[in-house]
Amino acid sequence: MAVLAVTYPGRRIRHISLRSEQVPEVRRQLENFQRLKAGLEQICDLNQKALRANVAEMKSWRRNRD
């Protein structure tokens, strides 16, 4: 038997018992989740860089306008 520990907001942890036949599927789904999370983090980083560039561009435009 294996146990999956799931962390919720507020550091609350739930332990879920898995049958041995469930383990390969749960591992596959966890790998999928990690890939998705990494992709979303990359998108967030790109969005932050784009927003910073837009803010800098607007400040420059305002300075040149005055």
N, CA, C and O atoms as a Maestro MAE file, in Angstrom:
{
 s_m_m2io_version
 :::
 2.0.0
}

f_m_ct {
 s_m_title
 :::
 protein
 m_atom[264] {
  # First column is atom index #
  i_m_mmod_type
  r_m_x_coord
  r_m_y_coord
  r_m_z_coord
  i_m_residue_number
  s_m_chain_name
  s_m_pdb_residue_name
  s_m_pdb_atom_name
  i_m_atomic_number
  :::
  1 25 0.843 -1.180 0.000 1 A "MET " " N  " 7
  2 3 0.000 0.000 0.000 1 A "MET " " CA " 6
  3 2 0.890 1.246 0.000 1 A "MET " " C  " 6
  4 15 1.940 1.269 0.643 1 A "MET " " O  " 8
  5 25 0.461 2.273 -0.724 2 A "ALA " " N  " 7
  6 3 1.161 3.554 -0.784 2 A "ALA " " CA " 6
  7 2 0.229 4.639 -0.265 2 A "ALA " " C  " 6
  8 15 -0.989 4.471 -0.221 2 A "ALA " " O  " 8
  9 25 0.839 5.764 0.129 3 A "VAL " " N  " 7
  10 3 0.066 6.886 0.642 3 A "VAL " " CA " 6
  11 2 0.441 8.126 -0.144 3 A "VAL " " C  " 6
  12 15 1.622 8.420 -0.332 3 A "VAL " " O  " 8
  13 25 -0.563 8.849 -0.601 4 A "LEU " " N  " 7
  14 3 -0.373 10.109 -1.302 4 A "LEU " " CA " 6
  15 2 -0.688 11.233 -0.323 4 A "LEU " " C  " 6
  16 15 -1.770 11.267 0.264 4 A "LEU " " O  " 8
  17 25 0.260 12.152 -0.147 5 A "ALA " " N  " 7
  18 3 0.047 13.296 0.732 5 A "ALA " " CA " 6
  19 2 -0.291 14.500 -0.137 5 A "ALA " " C  " 6
  20 15 0.490 14.877 -1.011 5 A "ALA " " O  " 8
  21 25 -1.442 15.099 0.098 6 A "VAL " " N  " 7
  22 3 -1.902 16.260 -0.662 6 A "VAL " " CA " 6
  23 2 -1.937 17.442 0.289 6 A "VAL " " C  " 6
  24 15 -2.557 17.386 1.351 6 A "VAL " " O  " 8
  25 25 -1.251 18.533 -0.113 7 A "THR " " N  " 7
  26 3 -1.206 19.735 0.719 7 A "THR " " CA " 6
  27 2 -2.210 20.750 0.212 7 A "THR " " C  " 6
  28 15 -2.251 21.053 -0.981 7 A "THR " " O  " 8
  29 25 -3.009 21.271 1.109 8 A "TYR " " N  " 7
  30 3 -4.017 22.280 0.799 8 A "TYR " " CA " 6
  31 2 -3.573 23.624 1.356 8 A "TYR " " C  " 6
  32 15 -2.675 23.678 2.196 8 A "TYR " " O  " 8
  33 25 -4.188 24.709 0.901 9 A "PRO " " N  " 7
  34 3 -3.855 26.022 1.464 9 A "PRO " " CA " 6
  35 2 -3.993 26.003 2.984 9 A "PRO " " C  " 6
  36 15 -4.852 25.320 3.541 9 A "PRO " " O  " 8
  37 25 -3.138 26.761 3.629 10 A "GLY " " N  " 7
  38 3 -3.149 26.764 5.087 10 A "GLY " " CA " 6
  39 2 -2.323 25.623 5.653 10 A "GLY " " C  " 6
  40 15 -2.405 25.320 6.843 10 A "GLY " " O  " 8
  41 25 -1.525 24.988 4.798 11 A "ARG " " N  " 7
  42 3 -0.640 23.887 5.197 11 A "ARG " " CA " 6
  43 2 -1.383 22.666 5.727 11 A "ARG " " C  " 6
  44 15 -0.814 21.853 6.455 11 A "ARG " " O  " 8
  45 25 -2.639 22.545 5.363 12 A "ARG " " N  " 7
  46 3 -3.413 21.371 5.758 12 A "ARG " " CA " 6
  47 2 -3.046 20.225 4.832 12 A "ARG " " C  " 6
  48 15 -3.051 20.391 3.612 12 A "ARG " " O  " 8
  49 25 -2.729 19.073 5.388 13 A "ILE " " N  " 7
  50 3 -2.304 17.921 4.600 13 A "ILE " " CA " 6
  51 2 -3.323 16.802 4.743 13 A "ILE " " C  " 6
  52 15 -3.789 16.497 5.841 13 A "ILE " " O  " 8
  53 25 -3.655 16.202 3.615 14 A "ARG " " N  " 7
  54 3 -4.566 15.053 3.612 14 A "ARG " " CA " 6
  55 2 -3.792 13.856 3.072 14 A "ARG " " C  " 6
  56 15 -3.137 13.962 2.035 14 A "ARG " " O  " 8
  57 25 -3.857 12.750 3.743 15 A "HIS " " N  " 7
  58 3 -3.203 11.520 3.310 15 A "HIS " " CA " 6
  59 2 -4.245 10.599 2.694 15 A "HIS " " C  " 6
  60 15 -5.287 10.320 3.287 15 A "HIS " " O  " 8
  61 25 -3.934 10.136 1.487 16 A "ILE " " N  " 7
  62 3 -4.863 9.271 0.763 16 A "ILE " " CA " 6
  63 2 -4.186 7.926 0.542 16 A "ILE " " C  " 6
  64 15 -3.106 7.859 -0.045 16 A "ILE " " O  " 8
  65 25 -4.807 6.876 1.001 17 A "SER " " N  " 7
  66 3 -4.276 5.535 0.802 17 A "SER " " CA " 6
  67 2 -4.562 5.083 -0.620 17 A "SER " " C  " 6
  68 15 -5.670 5.249 -1.131 17 A "SER " " O  " 8
  69 25 -3.544 4.509 -1.249 18 A "LEU " " N  " 7
  70 3 -3.681 4.030 -2.624 18 A "LEU " " CA " 6
  71 2 -3.484 2.523 -2.668 18 A "LEU " " C  " 6
  72 15 -2.633 1.970 -1.970 18 A "LEU " " O  " 8
  73 25 -4.273 1.883 -3.487 19 A "ARG " " N  " 7
  74 3 -4.044 0.462 -3.752 19 A "ARG " " CA " 6
  75 2 -2.851 0.350 -4.695 19 A "ARG " " C  " 6
  76 15 -2.579 1.278 -5.456 19 A "ARG " " O  " 8
  77 25 -2.158 -0.738 -4.658 20 A "SER " " N  " 7
  78 3 -0.939 -0.899 -5.463 20 A "SER " " CA " 6
  79 2 -1.210 -0.714 -6.951 20 A "SER " " C  " 6
  80 15 -0.349 -0.215 -7.676 20 A "SER " " O  " 8
  81 25 -2.392 -1.106 -7.417 21 A "GLU " " N  " 7
  82 3 -2.702 -0.947 -8.854 21 A "GLU " " CA " 6
  83 2 -2.963 0.517 -9.231 21 A "GLU " " C  " 6
  84 15 -2.946 0.861 -10.413 21 A "GLU " " O  " 8
  85 25 -3.204 1.377 -8.243 22 A "GLN " " N  " 7
  86 3 -3.427 2.803 -8.509 22 A "GLN " " CA " 6
  87 2 -2.117 3.596 -8.634 22 A "GLN " " C  " 6
  88 15 -2.096 4.670 -9.234 22 A "GLN " " O  " 8
  89 25 -1.047 3.072 -8.076 23 A "VAL " " N  " 7
  90 3 0.210 3.816 -7.999 23 A "VAL " " CA " 6
  91 2 0.733 4.259 -9.367 23 A "VAL " " C  " 6
  92 15 1.080 5.432 -9.509 23 A "VAL " " O  " 8
  93 25 0.811 3.389 -10.386 24 A "PRO " " N  " 7
  94 3 1.337 3.855 -11.677 24 A "PRO " " CA " 6
  95 2 0.521 5.009 -12.275 24 A "PRO " " C  " 6
  96 15 1.092 5.953 -12.820 24 A "PRO " " O  " 8
  97 25 -0.798 4.935 -12.174 25 A "GLU " " N  " 7
  98 3 -1.647 6.001 -12.713 25 A "GLU " " CA " 6
  99 2 -1.453 7.302 -11.933 25 A "GLU " " C  " 6
  100 15 -1.389 8.377 -12.529 25 A "GLU " " O  " 8
  101 25 -1.362 7.211 -10.625 26 A "VAL " " N  " 7
  102 3 -1.163 8.407 -9.797 26 A "VAL " " CA " 6
  103 2 0.193 9.030 -10.119 26 A "VAL " " C  " 6
  104 15 0.300 10.253 -10.213 26 A "VAL " " O  " 8
  105 25 1.218 8.218 -10.289 27 A "ARG " " N  " 7
  106 3 2.541 8.748 -10.667 27 A "ARG " " CA " 6
  107 2 2.482 9.450 -12.019 27 A "ARG " " C  " 6
  108 15 3.062 10.520 -12.200 27 A "ARG " " O  " 8
  109 25 1.784 8.844 -12.955 28 A "ARG " " N  " 7
  110 3 1.658 9.457 -14.290 28 A "ARG " " CA " 6
  111 2 0.940 10.796 -14.192 28 A "ARG " " C  " 6
  112 15 1.358 11.771 -14.816 28 A "ARG " " O  " 8
  113 25 -0.128 10.850 -13.420 29 A "GLN " " N  " 7
  114 3 -0.882 12.090 -13.266 29 A "GLN " " CA " 6
  115 2 -0.057 13.155 -12.535 29 A "GLN " " C  " 6
  116 15 -0.151 14.338 -12.862 29 A "GLN " " O  " 8
  117 25 0.742 12.749 -11.557 30 A "LEU " " N  " 7
  118 3 1.612 13.708 -10.865 30 A "LEU " " CA " 6
  119 2 2.669 14.272 -11.811 30 A "LEU " " C  " 6
  120 15 2.983 15.461 -11.748 30 A "LEU " " O  " 8
  121 25 3.218 13.434 -12.682 31 A "GLU " " N  " 7
  122 3 4.172 13.918 -13.688 31 A "GLU " " CA " 6
  123 2 3.498 14.912 -14.627 31 A "GLU " " C  " 6
  124 15 4.080 15.943 -14.964 31 A "GLU " " O  " 8
  125 25 2.272 14.606 -15.051 32 A "ASN " " N  " 7
  126 3 1.518 15.540 -15.898 32 A "ASN " " CA " 6
  127 2 1.308 16.871 -15.187 32 A "ASN " " C  " 6
  128 15 1.463 17.935 -15.784 32 A "ASN " " O  " 8
  129 25 0.953 16.802 -13.910 33 A "PHE " " N  " 7
  130 3 0.736 18.012 -13.125 33 A "PHE " " CA " 6
  131 2 2.010 18.847 -13.047 33 A "PHE " " C  " 6
  132 15 1.965 20.065 -13.218 33 A "PHE " " O  " 8
  133 25 3.149 18.195 -12.788 34 A "GLN " " N  " 7
  134 3 4.413 18.922 -12.692 34 A "GLN " " CA " 6
  135 2 4.770 19.597 -14.010 34 A "GLN " " C  " 6
  136 15 5.266 20.723 -14.010 34 A "GLN " " O  " 8
  137 25 4.524 18.921 -15.139 35 A "ARG " " N  " 7
  138 3 4.791 19.525 -16.455 35 A "ARG " " CA " 6
  139 2 3.868 20.722 -16.684 35 A "ARG " " C  " 6
  140 15 4.314 21.764 -17.165 35 A "ARG " " O  " 8
  141 25 2.603 20.582 -16.348 36 A "LEU " " N  " 7
  142 3 1.645 21.675 -16.501 36 A "LEU " " CA " 6
  143 2 2.043 22.866 -15.628 36 A "LEU " " C  " 6
  144 15 2.026 24.011 -16.081 36 A "LEU " " O  " 8
  145 25 2.402 22.586 -14.376 37 A "LYS " " N  " 7
  146 3 2.803 23.646 -13.453 37 A "LYS " " CA " 6
  147 2 4.034 24.380 -13.983 37 A "LYS " " C  " 6
  148 15 4.089 25.608 -13.926 37 A "LYS " " O  " 8
  149 25 5.006 23.656 -14.489 38 A "ALA " " N  " 7
  150 3 6.216 24.284 -15.033 38 A "ALA " " CA " 6
  151 2 5.865 25.172 -16.224 38 A "ALA " " C  " 6
  152 15 6.400 26.272 -16.358 38 A "ALA " " O  " 8
  153 25 4.974 24.699 -17.085 39 A "GLY " " N  " 7
  154 3 4.547 25.499 -18.235 39 A "GLY " " CA " 6
  155 2 3.821 26.758 -17.819 39 A "GLY " " C  " 6
  156 15 4.052 27.826 -18.386 39 A "GLY " " O  " 8
  157 25 2.949 26.646 -16.837 40 A "LEU " " N  " 7
  158 3 2.220 27.815 -16.344 40 A "LEU " " CA " 6
  159 2 3.167 28.829 -15.698 40 A "LEU " " C  " 6
  160 15 2.985 30.037 -15.845 40 A "LEU " " O  " 8
  161 25 4.172 28.332 -14.986 41 A "GLU " " N  " 7
  162 3 5.151 29.240 -14.383 41 A "GLU " " CA " 6
  163 2 5.932 29.990 -15.456 41 A "GLU " " C  " 6
  164 15 6.238 31.170 -15.284 41 A "GLU " " O  " 8
  165 25 6.257 29.325 -16.555 42 A "GLN " " N  " 7
  166 3 6.950 29.996 -17.656 42 A "GLN " " CA " 6
  167 2 6.059 31.074 -18.271 42 A "GLN " " C  " 6
  168 15 6.526 32.171 -18.576 42 A "GLN " " O  " 8
  169 25 4.792 30.762 -18.449 43 A "ILE " " N  " 7
  170 3 3.848 31.748 -18.994 43 A "ILE " " CA " 6
  171 2 3.750 32.951 -18.057 43 A "ILE " " C  " 6
  172 15 3.748 34.093 -18.516 43 A "ILE " " O  " 8
  173 25 3.668 32.705 -16.751 44 A "CYS " " N  " 7
  174 3 3.594 33.802 -15.778 44 A "CYS " " CA " 6
  175 2 4.844 34.665 -15.841 44 A "CYS " " C  " 6
  176 15 4.750 35.891 -15.781 44 A "CYS " " O  " 8
  177 25 6.012 34.045 -15.962 45 A "ASP " " N  " 7
  178 3 7.259 34.809 -16.070 45 A "ASP " " CA " 6
  179 2 7.255 35.683 -17.318 45 A "ASP " " C  " 6
  180 15 7.633 36.853 -17.261 45 A "ASP " " O  " 8
  181 25 6.832 35.122 -18.433 46 A "LEU " " N  " 7
  182 3 6.768 35.904 -19.673 46 A "LEU " " CA " 6
  183 2 5.785 37.062 -19.548 46 A "LEU " " C  " 6
  184 15 6.068 38.168 -20.007 46 A "LEU " " O  " 8
  185 25 4.641 36.817 -18.933 47 A "ASN " " N  " 7
  186 3 3.652 37.879 -18.744 47 A "ASN " " CA " 6
  187 2 4.209 38.996 -17.859 47 A "ASN " " C  " 6
  188 15 3.992 40.174 -18.141 47 A "ASN " " O  " 8
  189 25 4.917 38.637 -16.806 48 A "GLN " " N  " 7
  190 3 5.498 39.652 -15.930 48 A "GLN " " CA " 6
  191 2 6.530 40.488 -16.673 48 A "GLN " " C  " 6
  192 15 6.575 41.708 -16.513 48 A "GLN " " O  " 8
  193 25 7.361 39.838 -17.487 49 A "LYS " " N  " 7
  194 3 8.366 40.574 -18.267 49 A "LYS " " CA " 6
  195 2 7.685 41.509 -19.257 49 A "LYS " " C  " 6
  196 15 8.123 42.645 -19.438 49 A "LYS " " O  " 8
  197 25 6.620 41.044 -19.898 50 A "ALA " " N  " 7
  198 3 5.897 41.879 -20.860 50 A "ALA " " CA " 6
  199 2 5.244 43.066 -20.150 50 A "ALA " " C  " 6
  200 15 5.269 44.184 -20.664 50 A "ALA " " O  " 8
  201 25 4.669 42.833 -18.986 51 A "LEU " " N  " 7
  202 3 4.046 43.927 -18.236 51 A "LEU " " CA " 6
  203 2 5.085 44.958 -17.806 51 A "LEU " " C  " 6
  204 15 4.841 46.160 -17.903 51 A "LEU " " O  " 8
  205 25 6.254 44.494 -17.327 52 A "ARG " " N  " 7
  206 3 7.303 45.422 -16.932 52 A "ARG " " CA " 6
  207 2 7.768 46.247 -18.129 52 A "ARG " " C  " 6
  208 15 8.012 47.447 -18.003 52 A "ARG " " O  " 8
  209 25 7.890 45.605 -19.285 53 A "ALA " " N  " 7
  210 3 8.306 46.325 -20.491 53 A "ALA " " CA " 6
  211 2 7.262 47.366 -20.874 53 A "ALA " " C  " 6
  212 15 7.613 48.478 -21.269 53 A "ALA " " O  " 8
  213 25 5.975 47.017 -20.759 54 A "ASN " " N  " 7
  214 3 4.904 47.964 -21.078 54 A "ASN " " CA " 6
  215 2 4.906 49.151 -20.123 54 A "ASN " " C  " 6
  216 15 4.704 50.288 -20.548 54 A "ASN " " O  " 8
  217 25 5.130 48.899 -18.845 55 A "VAL " " N  " 7
  218 3 5.164 49.978 -17.857 55 A "VAL " " CA " 6
  219 2 6.338 50.903 -18.154 55 A "VAL " " C  " 6
  220 15 6.192 52.125 -18.119 55 A "VAL " " O  " 8
  221 25 7.500 50.325 -18.446 56 A "ALA " " N  " 7
  222 3 8.673 51.144 -18.755 56 A "ALA " " CA " 6
  223 2 8.427 51.969 -20.014 56 A "ALA " " C  " 6
  224 15 8.823 53.133 -20.081 56 A "ALA " " O  " 8
  225 25 7.783 51.377 -21.002 57 A "GLU " " N  " 7
  226 3 7.479 52.088 -22.245 57 A "GLU " " CA " 6
  227 2 6.520 53.252 -21.994 57 A "GLU " " C  " 6
  228 15 6.701 54.337 -22.547 57 A "GLU " " O  " 8
  229 25 5.508 53.031 -21.168 58 A "MET " " N  " 7
  230 3 4.545 54.095 -20.858 58 A "MET " " CA " 6
  231 2 5.225 55.229 -20.100 58 A "MET " " C  " 6
  232 15 4.954 56.397 -20.379 58 A "MET " " O  " 8
  233 25 6.105 54.912 -19.145 59 A "LYS " " N  " 7
  234 3 6.819 55.951 -18.396 59 A "LYS " " CA " 6
  235 2 7.696 56.767 -19.332 59 A "LYS " " C  " 6
  236 15 7.764 57.991 -19.222 59 A "LYS " " O  " 8
  237 25 8.365 56.087 -20.250 60 A "SER " " N  " 7
  238 3 9.219 56.775 -21.211 60 A "SER " " CA " 6
  239 2 8.390 57.676 -22.115 60 A "SER " " C  " 6
  240 15 8.792 58.801 -22.413 60 A "SER " " O  " 8
  241 25 7.249 57.192 -22.545 61 A "TRP " " N  " 7
  242 3 6.369 57.967 -23.423 61 A "TRP " " CA " 6
  243 2 5.874 59.215 -22.706 61 A "TRP " " C  " 6
  244 15 5.824 60.300 -23.286 61 A "TRP " " O  " 8
  245 25 5.507 59.050 -21.434 62 A "ARG " " N  " 7
  246 3 5.012 60.200 -20.654 62 A "ARG " " CA " 6
  247 2 6.113 61.252 -20.445 62 A "ARG " " C  " 6
  248 15 5.860 62.453 -20.534 62 A "ARG " " O  " 8
  249 25 7.343 60.778 -20.166 63 A "ARG " " N  " 7
  250 3 8.448 61.726 -19.974 63 A "ARG " " CA " 6
  251 2 8.725 62.507 -21.260 63 A "ARG " " C  " 6
  252 15 8.954 63.716 -21.220 63 A "ARG " " O  " 8
  253 25 8.704 61.826 -22.377 64 A "ASN " " N  " 7
  254 3 8.991 62.480 -23.661 64 A "ASN " " CA " 6
  255 2 7.867 63.413 -24.101 64 A "ASN " " C  " 6
  256 15 8.098 64.363 -24.849 64 A "ASN " " O  " 8
  257 25 6.670 63.141 -23.640 65 A "ARG " " N  " 7
  258 3 5.499 63.956 -24.007 65 A "ARG " " CA " 6
  259 2 5.535 65.312 -23.300 65 A "ARG " " C  " 6
  260 15 5.101 66.320 -23.858 65 A "ARG " " O  " 8
  261 25 6.051 65.331 -22.081 66 A "ASP " " N  " 7
  262 3 6.046 66.577 -21.280 66 A "ASP " " CA " 6
  263 2 7.061 67.562 -21.747 66 A "ASP " " C  " 6
  264 15 7.176 68.647 -21.178 66 A "ASP " " O  " 8
  :::
 }
 m_bond[263] {
  # First column is bond index #
  i_m_from
  i_m_to
  i_m_order
  :::
  1 1 2 1
  2 2 3 1
  3 3 4 2
  4 3 5 1
  5 5 6 1
  6 6 7 1
  7 7 8 2
  8 7 9 1
  9 9 10 1
  10 10 11 1
  11 11 12 2
  12 11 13 1
  13 13 14 1
  14 14 15 1
  15 15 16 2
  16 15 17 1
  17 17 18 1
  18 18 19 1
  19 19 20 2
  20 19 21 1
  21 21 22 1
  22 22 23 1
  23 23 24 2
  24 23 25 1
  25 25 26 1
  26 26 27 1
  27 27 28 2
  28 27 29 1
  29 29 30 1
  30 30 31 1
  31 31 32 2
  32 31 33 1
  33 33 34 1
  34 34 35 1
  35 35 36 2
  36 35 37 1
  37 37 38 1
  38 38 39 1
  39 39 40 2
  40 39 41 1
  41 41 42 1
  42 42 43 1
  43 43 44 2
  44 43 45 1
  45 45 46 1
  46 46 47 1
  47 47 48 2
  48 47 49 1
  49 49 50 1
  50 50 51 1
  51 51 52 2
  52 51 53 1
  53 53 54 1
  54 54 55 1
  55 55 56 2
  56 55 57 1
  57 57 58 1
  58 58 59 1
  59 59 60 2
  60 59 61 1
  61 61 62 1
  62 62 63 1
  63 63 64 2
  64 63 65 1
  65 65 66 1
  66 66 67 1
  67 67 68 2
  68 67 69 1
  69 69 70 1
  70 70 71 1
  71 71 72 2
  72 71 73 1
  73 73 74 1
  74 74 75 1
  75 75 76 2
  76 75 77 1
  77 77 78 1
  78 78 79 1
  79 79 80 2
  80 79 81 1
  81 81 82 1
  82 82 83 1
  83 83 84 2
  84 83 85 1
  85 85 86 1
  86 86 87 1
  87 87 88 2
  88 87 89 1
  89 89 90 1
  90 90 91 1
  91 91 92 2
  92 91 93 1
  93 93 94 1
  94 94 95 1
  95 95 96 2
  96 95 97 1
  97 97 98 1
  98 98 99 1
  99 99 100 2
  100 99 101 1
  101 101 102 1
  102 102 103 1
  103 103 104 2
  104 103 105 1
  105 105 106 1
  106 106 107 1
  107 107 108 2
  108 107 109 1
  109 109 110 1
  110 110 111 1
  111 111 112 2
  112 111 113 1
  113 113 114 1
  114 114 115 1
  115 115 116 2
  116 115 117 1
  117 117 118 1
  118 118 119 1
  119 119 120 2
  120 119 121 1
  121 121 122 1
  122 122 123 1
  123 123 124 2
  124 123 125 1
  125 125 126 1
  126 126 127 1
  127 127 128 2
  128 127 129 1
  129 129 130 1
  130 130 131 1
  131 131 132 2
  132 131 133 1
  133 133 134 1
  134 134 135 1
  135 135 136 2
  136 135 137 1
  137 137 138 1
  138 138 139 1
  139 139 140 2
  140 139 141 1
  141 141 142 1
  142 142 143 1
  143 143 144 2
  144 143 145 1
  145 145 146 1
  146 146 147 1
  147 147 148 2
  148 147 149 1
  149 149 150 1
  150 150 151 1
  151 151 152 2
  152 151 153 1
  153 153 154 1
  154 154 155 1
  155 155 156 2
  156 155 157 1
  157 157 158 1
  158 158 159 1
  159 159 160 2
  160 159 161 1
  161 161 162 1
  162 162 163 1
  163 163 164 2
  164 163 165 1
  165 165 166 1
  166 166 167 1
  167 167 168 2
  168 167 169 1
  169 169 170 1
  170 170 171 1
  171 171 172 2
  172 171 173 1
  173 173 174 1
  174 174 175 1
  175 175 176 2
  176 175 177 1
  177 177 178 1
  178 178 179 1
  179 179 180 2
  180 179 181 1
  181 181 182 1
  182 182 183 1
  183 183 184 2
  184 183 185 1
  185 185 186 1
  186 186 187 1
  187 187 188 2
  188 187 189 1
  189 189 190 1
  190 190 191 1
  191 191 192 2
  192 191 193 1
  193 193 194 1
  194 194 195 1
  195 195 196 2
  196 195 197 1
  197 197 198 1
  198 198 199 1
  199 199 200 2
  200 199 201 1
  201 201 202 1
  202 202 203 1
  203 203 204 2
  204 203 205 1
  205 205 206 1
  206 206 207 1
  207 207 208 2
  208 207 209 1
  209 209 210 1
  210 210 211 1
  211 211 212 2
  212 211 213 1
  213 213 214 1
  214 214 215 1
  215 215 216 2
  216 215 217 1
  217 217 218 1
  218 218 219 1
  219 219 220 2
  220 219 221 1
  221 221 222 1
  222 222 223 1
  223 223 224 2
  224 223 225 1
  225 225 226 1
  226 226 227 1
  227 227 228 2
  228 227 229 1
  229 229 230 1
  230 230 231 1
  231 231 232 2
  232 231 233 1
  233 233 234 1
  234 234 235 1
  235 235 236 2
  236 235 237 1
  237 237 238 1
  238 238 239 1
  239 239 240 2
  240 239 241 1
  241 241 242 1
  242 242 243 1
  243 243 244 2
  244 243 245 1
  245 245 246 1
  246 246 247 1
  247 247 248 2
  248 247 249 1
  249 249 250 1
  250 250 251 1
  251 251 252 2
  252 251 253 1
  253 253 254 1
  254 254 255 1
  255 255 256 2
  256 255 257 1
  257 257 258 1
  258 258 259 1
  259 259 260 2
  260 259 261 1
  261 261 262 1
  262 262 263 1
  263 263 264 2
  :::
 }
}
